[in-house]
Amino acid sequence: MLPFPNIDPVLVSFGPLQIRWYGLMYLFGFLFSYLLVKVQLARQNTPLLSFDQLLDLYFYLILGLILGARLGYVLFYNFQEYLRNPWEILAVWHGGMSFHGGFLGVLAGCVVFCRKQDIPLLRLGDLIIVTAPIGLGLGRLANFINGELYGRVTSVPWGMVFPHGGPYPRHPSQLYEAVMEGLVLFLLLWFKKDSELKPGMLVARFLIFYGIFRIVIEFFREPDSQVGYLLGILTMGQILSFLMILAALVIIFARRTEEI
């Protein structure tokens, strides 16, 4: 068994103002994404976006992610509780963000941006999706520091006793996700981005590999207590990830038949 490091979730405090690792990871995720998108644009003979458009894009992405992740958690994971206490929807400092909701929020932001700027949605999606795993990996590290979203009880030598997870060692599933949904997924996309692919295929690749990784790792992760198991053995995360894979297959089929 490995000891849980017990890193303080609060990096710095200035009176009532706190800078937390979780928020900092969001900031770093967007910063690294922005810089890598700039690198890709600089290598294009005819850049898809101007510098000003890129700044506008990240406004939509940040807004879409935060709203989507929060509303996704409300709808997918704790709807009845928020229905009883709707004012808690605004209390994001109490926790509760959903990746799948955040993805839908980012997608909505991209759709609005592309319509305003007359930019092809799938080409833009391929441009930014290769950087998404950076934020995912950093977010999972923040989950680990917070001691949340831990794994199921285990006897493996690297199991850890989490502060809020009871007395038994559990899988550090946040680290599994940080590696697979972060590092590995980034490499799978980054080294494929310069290939001759139809628009939307990198997005489809992201959806498929993220979906597979998330479905597998969810078997090691403790399901949300307020949701538990659906259909007997599946978690909400697995069902939503399966829908992501189906969406990827639709994109692939449509591109091959030149319908989009």
Steps between C-alpha positions, in 0.01 A plus 500: 500500500624850415439799727270771369717815469246733670587806291306805614231570235553871570826617346497856639263696725464876519249547780165373368644468148634155416688372198427129466681240297174410327442848361868536415488179295209640299706813433808304397291272279360792303839673486682197359215435259513860377876488447490169312218621277714807421786266405272310263366819342853631445580190297199537272557663162160664531416522871147396586477778761653841555654592837193706592267217403702259713454719806127520432486123457647434843245731658228273357689186600552608860140616539365185334715268710410655835126524428484161332701318766285641779165447330612155386570401859163636608310310229701177482605441859283680758189640334257424781716670762541815293129495422438526874774762546532687168713779651775239553548485122692827527717375788779360281742531793315207659625277218322312226623525141435251221742435214222391267301814578813708452560340161147584391548855625822537301325359195221755538756778535678383183173489306413857597853621424515327162166643392605852596842473333396277207762235585457125425401331827676168442828663396491713812415195708802312369721798577410529866411141591862384495567733794199394708676207673739744668216655698352157567826367643556808717141486622542141613817594687296767678237237586778290653632793705146565624463133594177475298372266228713223646490137395340187633639300792799292392785283622754611238835619646445855373161540667453808718280593795330824397397751770129472416501146362477296817767283667576270206754554219354599166614528141650844426272511198557872455861420407388226260281758328773765503732262314254347254259790435779753531847392390418198282202662328705814431773296332247304293358827366808721477700260283201445274413866443726547196360197316278540197163461669155623412367776726347357816709184515719625785184587693372148434832354611480697824143386568584134438818481706368715784184290507696174513742623767222641716283188473789274604624720785147539637521132601771607747332823611244530778169611346337818625310406815185689401484318165653158563473240226264521206366188329657301780872536416559821302579848626369826361849578371509175303161560340589856400836382365327232294286773345822687413625195311170479312533868408851431367371215284235731356770754409716231338211355300383844391848606390548184300173554319579874465176601670673765713 
